[in-house]
Amino acid sequence: MPLHAATLETTITPEMSEMGCSARLVGTIEAGDLERIQSYLDRSIPEDTDDFDPYSDSPSWRNFSPAVTYGQPGRFIHRLCLNSPGGSLTEAMRIAAYLRAHPGGGIGQAYGLPTAIARGDRCESACAFIFFAGRFVFYPGVANYEGHENFLLNPEGRLGLHAPFLSFDQPAYSNPEIRTIWRIGMEATALISRNVSNGNIQMPRDLFTEMLTYPADDMLYMETVGQAVRWGLQVVPNITHHGYFPFSEDDVFSSLCLNAPPLAPVYVDLYTDKVTLQGSRTEGDTVVSKQDFTDRRSGYRFACKVERSQLALPEERDVIAPLNRPLVEGDQTVFPGTTDACFRVSYFSSDCEQCEFSVDLPCIAAFPPETRLPDLAALADR
């Protein structure tokens, strides 16, 4: 892509509308881009936006302003779509910090601005750090909502990451020049690390570590369900939002058990060489695997178990919760958008009575980990 400053598109295309975006950053990121986009994003979205319906079932309106999702139709915030091959790392970090500190229609509080990658768009290199800066906070200071990430990846969008790199304009360098190049590279890595640590970029730390092993000419792309589950990517809209659940209970059980290990507590490191798992039903109405998993740290063998009620087919159970109204679960109100958890999977070991633990999984974890994200595209496209 030719080098030119990024532009901010404010005419909402169907692809932007699908992701709920009110603006899209397009082009190579260069110094000064923050100032070019800030004046628009600082303005609140007017309540008389064409065809606005805060309680519509449309995912577009649900995503357009998380303030609407959270039951506040009088407040609106932008969602920024991204379509960029990257560019200036320093400028990307400035934009990330701006998104995190954005008042989002509030007074004196940092509510943040959410981000998205629409179908057919790509967000690579430095752009990825802006993507991972997306967030929305409705109740500042309340643990369940403070700093909650809010970045959406369309299953037909492209998200690519790689280690920082420098462009070279001559074939050979002196030792002092090599030392300078090394210092600049380390400073770039440290800049990213600081922004991950302070929350400006809400990238999982193991993803940050993985990213550093990829050069610029061989990017790490988010391409499979397994990657999305492991690294907390919100892949929307996907075919589960349309009631499409093409697997048997046995298939779902196998997929859940295989997708969950990367989210296990840090004191275990579960491994299996199986690509599908079989479960047996117990008297307690749970489905349990054999001890198919091994903890690399302790050597203990683990089995996976799932409550059978979670494996029911769509006609027996609503796979997806209502999109845009608060839900009451017991004595707790759960707001859609704060979690994408559909399933809970547990692991236990006959070698260790105190070693049982549970993992919460998003809805797409019902698909095998190797499933390609484009295969989750909405049924309307098929």
N, C-alpha and C positions, 0 to 999 in steps of 0.2 A: 504494500500500500504506500502511495507517495507520502513523503513526510510533510505534513501540514498540521496546524493546530486543530485540536478536536472541536467539533461544533455541537451545539445542543439543539436537538430537534424537539419541537413542542407541538407539532401536528400529530395527533394520536393515530397511528396506523392500526389495522386489525391485529397485527402481531403484538404491538405494544398494549393494546386493549386487553388481549388475552392474558397478559401478565399483570395487568393493572397499572401500567406505567403512564405517568403524565408527561414524561420527558425521556429523551434517549441521548446519551453521550456517544458521539460517532467520530471515529478517526484516531489519529495518533496523538497520544497524550504528550503535551509539551508545556514548558514553563508558562504560567499565566492562565492556564485553562480553568483553574479554580475561580478566578475573578470573572471569567467569561460565563460561567454557569451559575455562580452564586446569586446574582441579582434575581434570576427567575426562581430558583429553588427556595429563596428566602420568602417569596410571596406565598400566601396561603391559597389553596384551591378554592374558588368561589363555590358557594352552596348551590348556585343556579347553573352549575355545569350541565350541559345538554344531556337529557335522558337520565339524570341522576336518580337512583332509587336505592337508598341505603339498605333496604331489606330484600333486595332482589336475590334470587338464587344463583345469579350469574357469578362464576368465579372472578370475572373481571372486576365487578364492584367490590367483591370481598377483598381482592388484592389491591385495588386502587388506593385505598386508604385504610391501613390497619385500625385507625381511629374508628372507622365505621364498623369493622369486625368486632371491636371491643365495645360496641353498644353506644357509641358517641356520635350520632349523625350530625351534630353541630360542628364537629371538628374534622378537618381534612388535612392530610399531608401528602406530599409527593412520593412516588416510587420512581427511582431512576433506573431505566434500562441502559444496558451497556453493549456497545458494538465497537470494539477497538482491538487492534493487534498489539497494544501496549505502547511503550514509549518511555518517557522520563519516570524513573522510579521515585525521585524526590517529589515530583508534582503529584504522582499517584498517592504518596503518603500524605501530602497536604490535603488532597481531596478526601482521603479516608478519615483523617482527623476531623474535617469539616462535617462529614456525614454523621460521625459519632456524636459530635457536640451540637448538632442541629436542634433547635427548640421544638420543631415539629408541631407548631401551633400552640405550644404551651408558653407559660410565662416564667422566665428565669430558670427553666429546667432543661436538661439535655435529653430529649426524647429520641433523637436519631432519625435517620431517613433510611428506608428499606431500598433494596436493589433487586435487579432481575436481569436475566439473559433471555431474550425472546427467541422464538423458533427462527432458525436460519441465521441467527446472529452469532458472533464469536467474541469471546473476551479472553485475551491471552496475555501472558507476560505481566507487565505492571498493572494492566487492567484488572487482573484477578484479585489484586489486593484491594481495589476499590469495591469489587463484588463482595468480598468477605468483610467489608466494613458495614454492610447493611444491617440495620437493627431498628427496632421500634420498642419504646418503653412507655407503657401506659401508667404504671404506678411507680414513680421514682422512689427508690429506697426500699421497695418490697422485693424480697429475694426471688420470688417466683417470676417476676417480670423485669427486674433491673438487668440491663445489659443483654436482653434476649436477642439473639441473632434473627435477622429477617431478610434472607436472600433466597431468591427463587430461580431455579434453573429449569428452563423448558426442556423436555426430553429430546427436542431436536435443536437445542442450542449447544454451543461448544465452549467449554471452559478448559483452558490450558495453562500450565504452570511450568516454570523452569528456574534454575539457579540464576542469580545475577550474572550478567556478562558485560564485557567491554568490547567496543569495536576497535580494531587495529588498522592503522593506515600505512604501516611500513613493515617490511619483512623481518627486520631484526632490531633488537633493542639492547642497550647497554645494561649492565648490572643495576645501576641506580634507577634506571627507568623501569626495570623489571620489579624492583622493590616498591616503586611507586604504584605500579599497576596492582601488585599484590595488596598493598595497603588500601587502595581504593576499593578493590573487590571485597576485602574484609569489612570495610566501613559500610558497604552496601548491604552485606549480609547482616551486620549488626543493626542497621537501620530497620530492616524487616523484623529481626528478632525483637527489638524493643517495642515495635508496634504490635506484634503478636502478644508480648508479655503485658502491655498496658491496656489491651483490649480494643485498641483502635481497629485492629484486624482480628476478627474472630475466627481464625483459622486453627483447626486442631493441631497440636504440636507435632504429632506424628506425621501429619500431612506436610508441615513445614520441613521436617527432617527428610521426608521422601522427596520433596520438591528439589532439595539441594543436590540430589544425585542426578538430576536431569539437565543436560546442556540445552542451550537455546534452540539448537537445530534438531532436537529430539524431545519435544515437550511431553510432560505428563498430562494426559487428557482424562477428564472424568467421563468414562464411557460405559460403565456397567453398574448394575444394581448393587453389587458387592462394594464398589467404591463409594457410591452414594450413601449407603448405610453406614459404612465405616467412618466416613468423614462428615456425616451430618448434613448432606446436601438435601435441600427441599426441592424435590423434582415434581413440578406441577405445570399445567394439569396433566395427570396421567390417567390411564385407562381405568384405574380403580374408582376415579371420581365419576365414571359413567356406569358404574355397576358391573363392570366386566371383570370376572374373576375366573380365569379359564382352567383352574386346576382342581384336582380332587383333594380331599382332606390329607391323604398320604403325601401328596406333592407339597402342600403348604407346610406340613410338619417338617419335611425334609429341608425345605428352603429356609424356614425360620431357624432351625438348628444350625445350618451351615452359615447363615448370615450373622449370627449373634457373636461368635467368639472374638472378633476384633473389638467389641464393646465391653468385653469382660473386665472385671477389676484388674488393676495393675499387678496384683500379686499372683495372677495366673496367666499362662500363655498356652491356650488350648490349640491343639493341632489334630487334624484328621486327614487321612489320605483318601477318604471316600468322597465320591461326587454325588451320591444320593444316600439317604438314610431310611431305614425301615423302623417303624415304631410298633409297639404292642400296647393294647389298651389295658389299663389296670382297673381294679375294683373302685378306685377313687375317681373314675371317669377322667383319667389323664392318659396321655399317650407318651410312652417312654421308649427311648432308643436303647440299644445295647451300649456298653461302655466304649463308644466309638471314638472318644476324644482322649488325648493324652496331654497332660500339663508338662510342657518342656522343662519347667523349673523343678517341680517335685517328682515327676514321673508318675503321679497318680492318674488313674483312669477315671474318666467322667462320662456320665450318661446325660442325655438331654430329655427334658420333659415339658409338655405343653398341655394346659387344660383343654379338653376336647371341645368345650364350648367356643373356644377361640378359632377352631378349625372349621366351623360350620360354613356352609355355602351361603351365597347372598340371599337366597329365598328364606333362609333360616335366621340370618343375622345381618344387620346393617354393617357392612365392612367399613364404610366411611361415616364419621360423625357429621351432623348438620354443619353446613359450611359457615354460617354467619350469625349465629345466635349463641349466647353463653349457655352452657350446659350445667345442670346441677347434678353432681355425683355425691350422694350422701349429704354431708354438711359443707361441702366445698364446691365453689363455683369454678368451672374450668372454662377458659375463654379459647375458642378456636383460634388457631394460629400460634399459640404458645407451645404447642407440642404436636408432633406428627406421630405420636405413639398409638399403634393399633394392637400390638401384641406384647405379651410378656412371656419370656422363655426362661426356664430354670435349668441349672446344671447341678448335679450331685455326684458324689464319689463314695463308693463302698470302702475306699481306702482311708477316708477322712470324714468323720461325722460332722465336723464344723465347717466343712468346705463348700456347703451349698450356697449358691448365689443366683440372682435373677438379672435379666437384661430386658429393657424395653426397646421395642423395634418399631420403625415406621411401617406404614401400610405396604410399601413396595417391597418389604422384606419377604412377602409371600411369594415373590418370584425368585427363581434360582439366582445365585450371586453372579453367574456369568451372563445373565440376560443383558442385552444391549439397551441402553436408555432409549434410543429411538423406537424400540419395540413397545415402549410404554406410552407412545403418543396417543392422543385422544381418539376414540372410536370414530368421531366425526371426520377424521382425516383418512379413514380406511375405505 
